[in-house]
Amino acid sequence: MVAAYRGAAQTKAIGTWTAWSSAAMILGPVVGGLVVDGIGWRWIFVLTAVPIVVTIPLVRRIGSEVRGGPHARVDVVGAVLAVVGVGGVVLGLIEQERLGWGSPVVVGALVIGGVALGAFVPWELRVTRTSGAPLVPLGLFRARNFTVGNLATLSIYGALGMVFFVVTLFLQEVWGFPAWVAGLATLPPTLMLLALSTTVGALAGRFGPRWFMTAGPAIAAVGALLMLLAGDDPAGYWWSVLPGLVLVGAGIATMVTPLTSAVLGSVPQTQAGAGSAVNNAVARIAGLVTVALAGVVLGGEIGVAGLHRAMVVMAVLLLAGAVVSAVGIVDPDRRDSDSSA
């Protein structure tokens, strides 16, 4: 996609792609709820394979003007360090709720994960000097928008990972919604993404991503704080959770396409795939870590107080992403792209 489009058209295309990919992620609770309440949770693992089977042949038919170079060697050690590092930290955060912070399993997992993550960057620098084929090309971070965009991704997607997990859990455990109803109740952000992302992408292509990336997380933070109105009464969904999720969806739709565009537009075309992979990995890891931390935020059990704490944490993370974007993102010069469009 990065190779096939330029300028404002590229940002609009990224908007369409981002809308569907992000909507698919948020739509998961709806489909998952229907499967759990219908044919059983084990079928989720079967159904997950269907999109993969369908997509692979379609992807192989896509042509591109960009041709890759010779296949590079796989950075096995870097991959192992990354997996052990992230896996160890997440394991420690998840198990601390059950075993306690002093448990040898928790301490060992956190120490091993921390050491692996600490060794990852020096190893990648070494691989860059020797073979030139690291798992993560650290040279990408010399681009300001790439570095700032990934910092914003870390904060924003960490917040989003927590909110959808906590809200869905709250609707089922506290308000007693069936799984499929809870899924439908969290659908508004998906609809907002599908409705707005392409338009926002086109606008960001004309005016630059900076203020979209600033306004979007701020709007979503207001939505998170609005959910502080939720209490024990399920009827409160209509004046607390629903409007909060609508604002969260509006915020996501405002920022997610400009964010992706800023990150991918800051790297050379030949490294767009690596840049996209890094950004996707940062987003997934951020969500994974905050979900693992949910037990700490919730205080060991889901309740109204736990929901409120989670929404405050989410709002802080979103506002941090807004500040990082406002201070760090630089709008590219649109004149060349506009004249060539």
Stockholm file with secondary structure:
# STOCKHOLM 1.0

chainA/1-341         MVAAYRGAAQTKAIGTWTAWSSAAMILGPVVGGLVVDGIGWRWIFVLTAVPIVVTIPLVRRIGSEVRGGPHARVDVVGAVLAVVGVGGVVLGLIEQERLGWGSPVVVGALVIGGVALGAFVPWELRVTRTSGAPLVPLGLFRARNFTVGNLATLSIYGALGMVFFVVTLFLQEVWGFPAWVAGLATLPPTLMLLALSTTVGALAGRFGPRWFMTAGPAIAAVGALLMLLAGDDPAGYWWSVLPGLVLVGAGIATMVTPLTSAVLGSVPQTQAGAGSAVNNAVARIAGLVTVALAGVVLGGEIGVAGLHRAMVVMAVLLLAGAVVSAVGIVDPDRRDSDSSA
#=GR chainA/1-341 SS CTTTCCHHHHHHHHHHHHHHHHHHHHHHHHHHHHHHHTTCTTHHHHHHHHHHHHHHHHHHTCCCSCCCCSCCCCCHHHHHHHHHHHHHHHHHHHHHHHHCTTCHHHHHHHHHHHHHHHHHHHHHHHHHHHTSCCSSCGGGGGSHHHHHHHHHHHHHHHHHHHHHHHHHHHHHHTSCCCHHHHHHHTCHHHHHHHHHHHHHHHHHHHHCSHHHHHHHHHHHHHHHHHGGGCCSCGGGGGTTHHHHHHHHHHHHHHHHHHHHHHHHHTSCGGGHHHHHHHHHHHHHHHHHHHHHHHHHHHTTSCSHHHHHHHHHHHHHHHHHHHHHHHHHCCCCCCHHHHHHC
#=GC SS_cons         CTTTCCHHHHHHHHHHHHHHHHHHHHHHHHHHHHHHHTTCTTHHHHHHHHHHHHHHHHHHTCCCSCCCCSCCCCCHHHHHHHHHHHHHHHHHHHHHHHHCTTCHHHHHHHHHHHHHHHHHHHHHHHHHHHTSCCSSCGGGGGSHHHHHHHHHHHHHHHHHHHHHHHHHHHHHHTSCCCHHHHHHHTCHHHHHHHHHHHHHHHHHHHHCSHHHHHHHHHHHHHHHHHGGGCCSCGGGGGTTHHHHHHHHHHHHHHHHHHHHHHHHHTSCGGGHHHHHHHHHHHHHHHHHHHHHHHHHHHTTSCSHHHHHHHHHHHHHHHHHHHHHHHHHCCCCCCHHHHHHC
//
